[in-house]
Amino acid sequence: MSFQVERRGDRVLGLAQGIDRAHLDRLSRGETPVDLELDLHGLSAADARRLVRETLRCAHEDGDRCVLIIHGRGKHSELSPVLREGLVEWLQEPPTSRLVMAFASARPGDGGVGASYVLLRRRRS
């Protein structure tokens, strides 16, 4: 699955190929209700990647549509925001990429650039 990824300063937006831009616009404005939150603070990149993959798989199976992933701003990372940048990559990797419609940096009240909304595809019955 390929994604169109836009960076606006520290904010990141991603939209899966073939998905209507209106989904991303609503998501980035914080208009999509959050069904589940996942906090990655304190995890290594490898552990965070595994947890993101498993959580999104389970959320999709449960019929959840929007997951708020709290990854932090990277203030304690030596070079760059490891988890924030890693998340952008992990969401585009199979098998997770097949579940994701769009992702966007969160609104300030939900963590701003220290968190991201992930919009999942509807589960097929």
Sequence and secondary structure as in RCSB ss.txt:
>XXXX:A:sequence
MSFQVERRGDRVLGLAQGIDRAHLDRLSRGETPVDLELDLHGLSAADARRLVRETLRCAHEDGDRCVLIIHGRGK
HSELSPVLREGLVEWLQEPPTSRLVMAFASARPGDGGVGASYVLLRRRRS
>XXXX:A:secstr
  EEEEEETTEEEEEETT  HHHHHHHHTT S   EEEE TT  HHHHHHHHHHHHHHHHHHT  EEEEE    T
T SSS HHHHHHHHHHTSTTGGGTEEEEEE  GGGTGGGEEEEEE     
